[in-house]
Amino acid sequence: MTVRPATGADSRAVWEWRNDPVTRAVSVTTGEVPWAGHSSWFEAVLADPSRHLLVGLCGDEPIGVVRFDGSALGAWEVSVNLAPTARGRRLAVPLLLAGRAWLGEHERVESVKALVSGSNEASLRTFRSAGYVESSTANGWTTLLLQ
Ligand SMILES: CC(C)(COP(=O)(O)OP(=O)(O)OC[C@H]1O[C@@H](n2cnc3c(N)ncnc32)[C@H](O)[C@@H]1OP(=O)(O)O)[C@@H](O)C(=O)NCCC(=O)NCCS
């Protein structure tokens, strides 16, 4: 597994993965994201130095994205979404690890936080396997921390 920063050429695939029904069901915003809204969001993310959107590659095949949003100096929030065709093969753990390594090479990292729907067992297991530890649960959402 390797990661590289997303480019404009990744926008459509990232949009399609985001609108997958399973992804929508576990997202904070569950509605379908229209292309125009996605497109401006995507451009804003790429232009924002405090956010890093990384594409995971198995060989040459893009298999998903991991995103890090900086909230304070050294404090990051992570989210991960695999291409629907890449799920069920435990690829998210190596993607999270490769993403964390990339982040450490480019930014100061004190902590990485993940917010996961408490019913999203695959995601909870993934983050635990990648070294994240549950720190709190509120309103059906679990916060996990990597320090
Ligand atoms: C969550 C996600 C990243 C996991 O990707 P993955 O690497 O393909 O994960 P797998 O399906 O291989 O499963 C990972 C673990 O969860 C378990 N699992 C999978 N589906 C499960 C389910 N429905 N119930 C319970 N456990 C489940 C697997 O057995 C595996 O456990 P183990 O490795 O501890 O034995 C991927 O499903 C995804 O992109 N989902 C949509 C977006 C999302 O949920 N993002 C996370 C929110 S931040």
The ligand as an SDF file (V2000), in Angstrom:
LIG
                    3D

 48 50  0  0  0  0  0  0  0  0999 V2000
  -14.8190    0.8240    7.2650 C   0  0  0  0  0  0  0  0  0  0  0  0
  -13.9250    0.4400    6.0940 C   0  0  0  0  0  0  0  0  0  0  0  0
  -12.8710    1.5450    5.9060 C   0  0  0  0  0  0  0  0  0  0  0  0
  -13.2580   -0.9180    6.4570 C   0  0  0  0  0  0  0  0  0  0  0  0
  -12.5580   -1.3380    5.3460 O   0  0  0  0  0  0  0  0  0  0  0  0
  -11.9380   -2.8190    5.1340 P   0  0  0  0  0  0  0  0  0  0  0  0
  -10.4600   -2.7440    5.3190 O   0  0  0  0  0  0  0  0  0  0  0  0
  -12.4380   -3.3180    3.8280 O   0  0  0  0  0  0  0  0  0  0  0  0
  -12.5430   -3.6420    6.3430 O   0  0  0  0  0  0  0  0  0  0  0  0
  -13.0420   -5.1600    6.3450 P   0  0  0  0  0  0  0  0  0  0  0  0
  -14.4110   -5.2390    5.7380 O   0  0  0  0  0  0  0  0  0  0  0  0
  -11.9800   -5.9870    5.7070 O   0  0  0  0  0  0  0  0  0  0  0  0
  -13.1990   -5.4570    7.9000 O   0  0  0  0  0  0  0  0  0  0  0  0
  -12.3640   -4.9400    8.9060 C   0  0  0  0  0  0  0  0  0  0  0  0
  -12.7290   -5.6450   10.1920 C   0  0  0  0  0  0  0  0  0  0  0  0
  -14.1180   -5.4340   10.5110 O   0  0  0  0  0  0  0  0  0  0  0  0
  -14.8170   -6.6860   10.5250 C   0  0  0  0  0  0  0  0  0  0  0  0
  -16.1290   -6.4540    9.9110 N   0  0  0  0  0  0  0  0  0  0  0  0
  -16.4040   -6.1410    8.6190 C   0  0  0  0  0  0  0  0  0  0  0  0
  -17.7230   -5.9510    8.4560 N   0  0  0  0  0  0  0  0  0  0  0  0
  -18.2880   -6.1460    9.6690 C   0  0  0  0  0  0  0  0  0  0  0  0
  -19.6240   -6.1190   10.1660 C   0  0  0  0  0  0  0  0  0  0  0  0
  -20.6540   -5.8100    9.3640 N   0  0  0  0  0  0  0  0  0  0  0  0
  -19.8320   -6.3680   11.4790 N   0  0  0  0  0  0  0  0  0  0  0  0
  -18.8100   -6.6740   12.3000 C   0  0  0  0  0  0  0  0  0  0  0  0
  -17.5110   -6.7210   11.9070 N   0  0  0  0  0  0  0  0  0  0  0  0
  -17.2720   -6.4690   10.5990 C   0  0  0  0  0  0  0  0  0  0  0  0
  -13.9470   -7.6370    9.7390 C   0  0  0  0  0  0  0  0  0  0  0  0
  -14.1620   -8.9760   10.1590 O   0  0  0  0  0  0  0  0  0  0  0  0
  -12.5700   -7.1450   10.1270 C   0  0  0  0  0  0  0  0  0  0  0  0
  -12.2730   -7.5130   11.4450 O   0  0  0  0  0  0  0  0  0  0  0  0
  -10.8280   -8.0270   11.9300 P   0  0  0  0  0  0  0  0  0  0  0  0
   -9.7960   -7.5110   10.9500 O   0  0  0  0  0  0  0  0  0  0  0  0
  -10.6770   -7.4490   13.2970 O   0  0  0  0  0  0  0  0  0  0  0  0
  -10.9540   -9.5050   11.9100 O   0  0  0  0  0  0  0  0  0  0  0  0
  -14.7270    0.2730    4.7520 C   0  0  0  0  0  0  0  0  0  0  0  0
  -15.7560   -0.6730    4.9600 O   0  0  0  0  0  0  0  0  0  0  0  0
  -15.3540    1.5510    4.2400 C   0  0  0  0  0  0  0  0  0  0  0  0
  -14.7470    2.2780    3.4620 O   0  0  0  0  0  0  0  0  0  0  0  0
  -16.6020    1.8170    4.6960 N   0  0  0  0  0  0  0  0  0  0  0  0
  -17.3350    3.0280    4.2970 C   0  0  0  0  0  0  0  0  0  0  0  0
  -16.7370    4.2920    4.9060 C   0  0  0  0  0  0  0  0  0  0  0  0
  -16.4780    4.1980    6.3990 C   0  0  0  0  0  0  0  0  0  0  0  0
  -17.1700    3.5160    7.1400 O   0  0  0  0  0  0  0  0  0  0  0  0
  -15.4510    4.9370    6.8390 N   0  0  0  0  0  0  0  0  0  0  0  0
  -15.0980    4.9940    8.2550 C   0  0  0  0  0  0  0  0  0  0  0  0
  -15.7370    6.1650    8.9240 C   0  0  0  0  0  0  0  0  0  0  0  0
  -14.4810    7.3510    9.3910 S   0  0  0  0  0  0  0  0  0  0  0  0
  1  2  1  0
  2  3  1  0
  2  4  1  0
  2 36  1  0
  4  5  1  0
  5  6  1  0
  6  7  2  0
  6  8  1  0
  6  9  1  0
  9 10  1  0
 10 11  2  0
 10 12  1  0
 10 13  1  0
 13 14  1  0
 14 15  1  0
 15 16  1  0
 15 30  1  0
 16 17  1  0
 17 18  1  0
 17 28  1  0
 18 19  1  0
 18 27  1  0
 19 20  2  0
 20 21  1  0
 21 22  1  0
 21 27  2  0
 22 23  1  0
 22 24  2  0
 24 25  1  0
 25 26  2  0
 26 27  1  0
 28 29  1  0
 28 30  1  0
 30 31  1  0
 31 32  1  0
 32 33  2  0
 32 34  1  0
 32 35  1  0
 36 37  1  0
 36 38  1  0
 38 39  2  0
 38 40  1  0
 40 41  1  0
 41 42  1  0
 42 43  1  0
 43 44  2  0
 43 45  1  0
 45 46  1  0
 46 47  1  0
 47 48  1  0
M  END
$$$$
